[in-house]
Each structure stands twice: as C-alpha cells, then as structure tokens.
C-alpha cells in the first residue's frame, strides 16, 4: 500500500475513535464508529492475500449489521424520548439491543465467533490494532450505558470468560489464542463495569499494555504458530526470556501486572457481597490460565526438534528492539507493587 494512503487511513482511524470518545450524541458517536470501520477495512485487505481479503469481507459483514442496529435503536430512542443523548437511554429493549450490538462489534461472547477467524487472516500489526485500538470506541459507549443493563452485562461477562478460556485450549495459532485471550479479558471488564467503571478502565488499559507487548514479541520473531515459540531464543534471546512472564501476566498470576486488575475486581465484588459471582469469575479464569501455562512451557522449556517442518534461520540479521516494545514488556510485568497507588486514584 502506498505510504500516503496508509497515513490517510491511519488518520481516519484515529479521528473516528476520537469523535466517538468525545461525543455524547448518538449520531456523532455512530458516525465515529463508521469512520473507524471504513478506515480499518482497507488496512486489513492491504496485503492482497486471499486470507486478508476474506478477513476484510468478514469484518465488514459483521460490523455493518451491528452499526445498522445501533443507528436504528438510537432513532427509535430519540423518537420515544425526544433526546439524542447517549445518557438518556431507558432500561428497555432498545438499550439492550444497543449493548448487544456493541458486544458484537467488540467480539464478546456469545457473539464472538468472527473474531478468531478474522485475526487469523491478518498480519500481526493489523491484528494488534484490531485487538486494542478498535475496541476503544465501542467501549467508550458501553461505559455510558452501563447503568441501564446490569443483568445483560453479567451474562455477557460470564459467557466471555468461560468461552474465551474454553475456546483457546486446543488452538495452535498464536493470533487465535490472543483472540480468545481478548474475549476473556473483555469478559472481566463487563463483570465489573456496572459496579466500578473506573476499575473497568484500568483493566482495559492493563489489557492493552499486556496484549501489545505480546503482539510485539510475536512480530519481532514472526511467530505465527505455537511451533515457532521454541526457536524464539534463537532470534531474540533476551526477549524470549520474558515471554513466559508476559504470558503468565496475561493469565493473571502474581507478582506480575496482570494480577492487579483481577485482584481488584474480585476484591470489589467481595466487598459488594457478591461472593458467588466473585467465585464463578475466579474459577472461570482458570480455563484461560491453562493455555497461557501451555504457551509458557512451549516457549521456555522445549527446543525445536531437528526434523521440524519450519525453516530455521542460522544466519540472522541483528534484531533491533524498539523502545516501545521494551517499555510495554517491562510495564506488563512490574506494575503490581504500585497497585495501592493506582487504587487510590480510582477512589
């Protein structure tokens, strides 16, 4: 793709997200979502590969009905209430449909099946954008709607944690595994959204940091499948030593950064007296922890066999590790000790 065209599409992607973030009117928020969607589709298909074209078509076919449903519900709500403000939604079928449509756009369970297939057809950079940046705009609308849909958010949250962990158990492609990881983390955010929206934002920011660091490591080593993880030490020995820690941080094990949001979420649910919900949430997270442990074992405790089918480069150019990659890797591992400081800002 022409660099100028790519720059224009990136600016459109940025402006669409900012329009949605800064708007409290349904028409402006919807317009930002559409600009965001139309900008990412050419970026998805820019590789001129059948899988990329298929992923772009699937993404468009998913986003179009979701956006149409959001616009229809916004018009009906404006007709019933005389208000175009997002905060003026009443707890009825209209707001439920909008919430389900936003969950559809973000790839949350039970409307999640498109996300792993689309990510599998993308290159790692575009998959990173789709897993992080593309969720910001619909997530900002969800935060404004959380007070009207308590039961719906809990159901979506539990299903996302369960299905995200269950679906990633038998996967061999790293992009699909990170797609199911995204579903699981979004489920944790939905569980706590109605009780502590500030904690939801913190969880989302921590998720972006951890997911970005893992995607950057995979991009650095071109590791598209689990079979390539054992040879990470050949390409980048220093970074490969941190891969198990990043994976365990995604799984939420102490003393890594990923434990912080799960700790705070379970603590908040317990303080509210929702012990059953906290127990179900914690136990459901064990599914995703299993495939994180499996990837950690493959990347750190196995070596590539001599008769493998993947090509191993014995003469490799020096890999330059960017400052952003280093910063994200460090942040995904060492932020847990400052949890009291971060929690004080949330109160």
C-alpha positions as CSV (number, residue, x, y, z in Angstrom):
1,X,0.0,0.0,0.0
2,X,1.1,3.5,-0.8
3,X,2.6,5.1,2.4
4,X,0.5,8.3,1.8
5,X,-2.7,6.2,1.6
6,X,-1.8,4.3,4.7
7,X,-1.1,7.6,6.5
8,X,-4.6,8.9,5.5
9,X,-6.3,5.7,6.6
10,X,-4.4,5.8,9.9
11,X,-5.5,9.4,10.5
12,X,-9.1,8.5,9.7
13,X,-8.8,5.6,12.2
14,X,-7.6,8.0,14.8
15,X,-10.2,10.7,14.1
16,X,-13.1,8.2,14.1
17,X,-12.1,6.9,17.5
18,X,-11.7,10.4,18.9
19,X,-15.0,11.5,17.5
20,X,-16.8,8.7,19.3
21,X,-14.8,9.3,22.5
22,X,-15.7,13.0,22.6
23,X,-19.3,12.8,21.7
24,X,-22.4,12.3,23.9
25,X,-24.8,12.4,20.9
26,X,-25.8,9.2,19.2
27,X,-25.4,10.5,15.7
28,X,-21.9,11.7,16.3
29,X,-20.9,8.5,18.1
30,X,-22.3,6.4,15.3
31,X,-20.5,8.5,12.7
32,X,-17.2,8.0,14.6
33,X,-17.8,4.2,14.7
34,X,-18.4,4.2,10.9
35,X,-15.4,6.2,10.1
36,X,-13.4,3.8,12.3
37,X,-14.8,0.8,10.5
38,X,-14.3,2.2,7.0
39,X,-10.7,3.1,7.7
40,X,-9.7,-0.3,9.0
41,X,-11.1,-2.4,6.2
42,X,-8.5,-1.2,3.5
43,X,-5.8,-1.7,6.1
44,X,-7.0,-5.3,6.7
45,X,-7.0,-6.1,2.9
46,X,-3.8,-4.3,2.0
47,X,-1.7,-7.5,1.7
48,X,-3.6,-8.7,-1.4
49,X,-3.8,-12.2,0.0
50,X,-6.9,-14.4,-0.1
51,X,-6.9,-14.7,3.7
52,X,-6.6,-10.9,4.1
53,X,-9.4,-10.3,1.6
54,X,-11.6,-12.9,3.4
55,X,-10.9,-11.3,6.8
56,X,-11.8,-7.8,5.4
57,X,-15.1,-9.2,4.0
58,X,-16.0,-11.0,7.2
59,X,-15.2,-7.9,9.3
60,X,-17.4,-5.7,7.1
61,X,-20.3,-8.2,7.2
62,X,-20.1,-8.3,10.9
63,X,-19.7,-4.6,11.5
64,X,-22.4,-3.5,9.1
65,X,-25.5,-5.1,10.8
66,X,-24.1,-4.1,14.2
67,X,-23.8,-0.5,13.2
68,X,-27.2,-0.6,11.5
69,X,-28.8,-1.9,14.7
70,X,-27.2,0.8,16.8
71,X,-28.4,3.5,14.4
72,X,-32.0,2.0,14.3
73,X,-32.1,1.8,18.1
74,X,-30.8,5.3,18.5
75,X,-33.5,6.7,16.1
76,X,-36.3,4.8,18.0
77,X,-35.0,6.0,21.3
78,X,-34.9,9.6,20.0
79,X,-38.5,9.2,18.7
80,X,-39.7,7.9,22.1
81,X,-37.8,10.2,24.4
82,X,-37.1,13.3,22.2
83,X,-33.4,13.1,23.2
84,X,-30.3,12.1,21.1
85,X,-28.1,12.0,24.2
86,X,-26.4,8.7,25.0
87,X,-27.1,9.1,28.7
88,X,-30.8,9.4,28.1
89,X,-31.4,5.7,27.4
90,X,-34.1,4.0,29.4
91,X,-33.6,0.4,30.6
92,X,-35.7,-1.4,28.0
93,X,-35.3,-3.5,24.8
94,X,-33.7,-0.6,22.9
95,X,-30.8,-0.2,25.2
96,X,-30.4,-4.0,25.4
97,X,-30.1,-4.2,21.6
98,X,-27.6,-1.5,21.6
99,X,-25.5,-3.2,24.2
100,X,-25.6,-6.5,22.4
101,X,-24.6,-4.7,19.1
102,X,-21.6,-3.1,20.8
103,X,-20.6,-6.5,22.2
104,X,-21.0,-7.9,18.7
105,X,-18.7,-5.2,17.4
106,X,-16.1,-5.9,20.1
107,X,-16.2,-9.7,19.6
108,X,-17.6,-10.7,23.0
109,X,-19.4,-13.9,23.7
110,X,-21.8,-15.3,22.7
111,X,-21.3,-13.2,19.5
112,X,-17.6,-13.9,19.4
113,X,-17.0,-16.5,16.6
114,X,-15.9,-14.0,14.0
115,X,-13.0,-12.5,16.0
116,X,-10.6,-15.5,15.9
117,X,-11.3,-16.1,12.2
118,X,-10.7,-12.5,11.3
119,X,-7.5,-12.2,13.4
120,X,-6.2,-15.4,11.8
121,X,-6.3,-13.8,8.4
122,X,-4.4,-10.6,9.4
123,X,-0.7,-9.8,9.8
124,X,0.4,-9.2,13.4
125,X,0.5,-5.4,13.3
126,X,-3.1,-5.2,12.0
127,X,-4.2,-7.9,14.5
128,X,-2.8,-5.7,17.3
129,X,-4.8,-2.7,16.1
130,X,-7.9,-4.8,15.8
131,X,-7.4,-6.2,19.3
132,X,-6.7,-3.0,21.1
133,X,-7.5,0.3,19.3
134,X,-10.7,-0.9,17.5
135,X,-12.2,-1.7,20.9
136,X,-11.8,1.8,22.3
137,X,-14.7,3.5,20.5
138,X,-17.5,0.9,21.3
139,X,-16.0,0.5,24.8
140,X,-16.5,4.2,25.5
141,X,-20.2,4.0,24.5
142,X,-20.6,0.9,26.8
143,X,-19.3,2.9,29.7
144,X,-22.0,5.5,29.2
145,X,-24.7,2.7,29.1
146,X,-23.6,0.6,32.0
147,X,-26.2,1.8,34.5
148,X,-29.1,0.6,32.4
149,X,-28.1,-3.1,31.8
150,X,-27.0,-4.9,34.9
151,X,-28.1,-8.5,34.2
152,X,-27.1,-8.3,30.5
153,X,-23.6,-7.2,31.4
154,X,-23.2,-10.0,33.9
155,X,-24.4,-12.6,31.4
156,X,-22.0,-11.3,28.7
157,X,-19.1,-11.2,31.2
158,X,-19.5,-14.7,32.4
159,X,-20.0,-16.2,28.9
160,X,-17.0,-14.3,27.6
161,X,-14.7,-15.5,30.4
162,X,-15.9,-19.1,30.0
163,X,-15.9,-19.3,26.2
164,X,-12.7,-17.3,25.9
165,X,-10.9,-19.7,28.1
166,X,-12.5,-22.8,26.7
167,X,-12.0,-21.8,23.1
168,X,-8.3,-21.2,23.4
169,X,-7.5,-24.6,24.9
170,X,-6.8,-26.5,21.6
171,X,-5.5,-23.7,19.4
172,X,-2.1,-23.9,17.7
173,X,-2.1,-20.4,16.1
174,X,-0.9,-17.5,18.3
175,X,-3.3,-15.0,16.7
176,X,-6.3,-17.2,17.5
177,X,-5.0,-17.7,21.1
178,X,-4.7,-14.0,21.6
179,X,-8.2,-13.5,20.1
180,X,-9.6,-15.8,22.8
181,X,-7.5,-14.0,25.3
182,X,-9.1,-10.8,24.2
183,X,-12.6,-12.3,24.7
184,X,-11.7,-13.4,28.2
185,X,-10.3,-10.0,29.3
186,X,-13.3,-8.2,27.9
187,X,-15.5,-10.5,30.0
188,X,-13.6,-9.4,33.1
189,X,-14.3,-5.8,32.2
190,X,-18.0,-6.4,31.7
191,X,-18.3,-8.2,35.0
192,X,-17.2,-5.1,37.0
193,X,-18.5,-2.3,34.6
194,X,-21.7,-1.6,36.5
195,X,-20.1,-1.6,39.9
196,X,-16.8,0.2,39.3
197,X,-16.5,1.8,35.9
198,X,-13.1,3.3,36.8
199,X,-11.8,-0.2,37.6
200,X,-13.1,-1.3,34.2
201,X,-11.0,1.5,32.5
202,X,-7.9,0.4,34.5
203,X,-8.5,-3.2,33.4
204,X,-8.7,-2.1,29.8
205,X,-5.5,-0.1,30.0
206,X,-3.6,-3.0,31.6
207,X,-5.0,-5.3,28.9
208,X,-3.8,-3.0,26.1
209,X,-0.3,-2.9,27.6
210,X,0.0,-6.7,28.1
211,X,-1.5,-7.6,24.7
212,X,0.6,-5.0,22.9
213,X,3.8,-6.4,24.4
214,X,2.9,-10.0,23.4
215,X,2.0,-9.0,19.8
216,X,5.2,-7.0,19.5
217,X,7.3,-10.0,20.6
218,X,5.5,-12.2,18.1
219,X,6.1,-9.6,15.4
220,X,9.7,-9.4,16.3
221,X,10.2,-13.1,15.8
222,X,7.5,-13.7,13.1
223,X,6.0,-16.4,15.4
224,X,2.5,-17.1,13.9
225,X,2.1,-20.6,15.4
226,X,2.9,-22.4,18.7
227,X,5.5,-24.4,16.8
228,X,7.7,-21.4,16.3
229,X,7.8,-20.4,20.0
230,X,10.6,-22.8,20.9
231,X,13.0,-21.0,18.5
232,X,12.4,-17.6,20.0
233,X,15.7,-17.9,21.9
234,X,17.5,-18.2,18.5
235,X,16.1,-15.0,17.2
236,X,15.9,-12.8,20.3
237,X,17.5,-14.5,23.4
238,X,16.8,-11.6,25.8
239,X,13.2,-11.0,24.8
240,X,12.5,-14.8,24.7
241,X,13.3,-14.9,28.4
242,X,10.5,-12.5,29.2
243,X,7.9,-14.3,27.0
244,X,6.7,-16.7,29.8
245,X,6.4,-13.8,32.2
246,X,4.3,-11.9,29.7
247,X,2.1,-14.9,29.2
248,X,1.7,-15.5,32.9
249,X,0.9,-11.8,33.3
250,X,-1.9,-12.2,30.8
251,X,-3.1,-15.2,32.8
252,X,-3.2,-13.0,36.0
253,X,-0.6,-14.7,38.2
254,X,1.1,-12.7,40.9
255,X,3.5,-11.0,41.2
256,X,3.0,-9.7,37.6
257,X,1.0,-6.8,36.4
258,X,-1.9,-8.9,35.1
259,X,-2.8,-9.9,38.6
260,X,-3.6,-6.3,39.6
261,X,-7.0,-5.9,37.7
262,X,-8.2,-9.4,38.6
263,X,-7.3,-8.8,42.2
264,X,-9.1,-5.5,42.4
265,X,-12.2,-6.9,40.5
266,X,-12.6,-9.9,42.9
267,X,-12.0,-7.6,45.9
268,X,-14.7,-5.2,44.7
269,X,-17.2,-8.0,44.1
270,X,-16.5,-9.4,47.5
271,X,-16.9,-6.0,49.2
272,X,-20.3,-5.7,47.5
273,X,-21.4,-9.0,49.0
274,X,-21.4,-10.8,45.6
275,X,-19.4,-13.8,46.8
276,X,-21.0,-16.2,44.4
277,X,-20.3,-14.0,41.4
278,X,-16.7,-13.5,42.5
279,X,-16.2,-17.2,42.9
280,X,-17.6,-18.0,39.5
281,X,-15.5,-15.3,37.9
282,X,-12.3,-16.5,39.6
283,X,-12.9,-20.2,38.7
284,X,-13.8,-19.4,35.1
285,X,-10.5,-17.7,34.7
286,X,-8.7,-21.0,35.2
287,X,-9.6,-22.1,31.7
288,X,-7.6,-19.3,30.1
289,X,-4.8,-19.8,32.6
290,X,-4.3,-23.3,31.3
291,X,-3.4,-22.3,27.7
292,X,-1.2,-19.5,29.0
293,X,0.7,-22.1,31.0
294,X,0.9,-24.3,27.9
295,X,2.4,-21.5,25.8
296,X,4.8,-20.6,28.6
297,X,6.0,-24.2,28.8
298,X,6.4,-24.4,25.0
299,X,8.4,-21.2,24.7
300,X,10.7,-21.7,27.7
301,X,11.1,-25.4,28.4
302,X,11.2,-27.0,24.9
303,X,13.6,-26.8,22.0
304,X,12.8,-27.1,18.3
305,X,13.3,-30.7,17.0
306,X,15.8,-31.4,14.2
307,X,13.2,-32.8,11.9
308,X,10.7,-30.0,12.1
309,X,8.9,-28.6,9.1
310,X,9.6,-24.9,9.9
311,X,12.6,-23.1,8.4
312,X,15.2,-22.1,10.9
313,X,17.5,-19.2,10.1
314,X,21.0,-19.8,11.2
315,X,22.3,-16.5,9.8
316,X,20.1,-13.8,11.0
317,X,20.3,-10.1,10.9
318,X,20.6,-8.2,14.1
319,X,17.1,-7.6,15.5
320,X,16.5,-4.1,16.8
321,X,14.1,-4.0,19.7
322,X,12.2,-0.7,19.8
323,X,11.8,1.4,22.9
324,X,8.0,0.9,22.8
325,X,8.5,-2.9,22.9
326,X,10.8,-2.7,25.8
327,X,8.5,-0.3,27.7
328,X,5.4,-2.4,27.2
329,X,7.2,-5.6,28.2
330,X,8.5,-4.0,31.4
331,X,5.1,-2.5,32.2
332,X,3.3,-5.8,31.7
333,X,5.5,-7.3,34.5
334,X,6.4,-4.8,37.2
335,X,3.3,-2.6,37.9
336,X,1.8,-4.8,40.7
337,X,3.7,-3.2,43.6
338,X,2.1,0.2,42.8
339,X,-1.4,-1.2,43.0
340,X,-2.3,0.8,46.2
341,X,-1.2,4.0,44.5
342,X,-3.3,3.2,41.4
343,X,-6.3,2.1,43.5
344,X,-6.1,5.4,45.4
345,X,-6.6,7.3,42.1
346,X,-9.7,5.2,41.3
347,X,-11.5,6.0,44.5
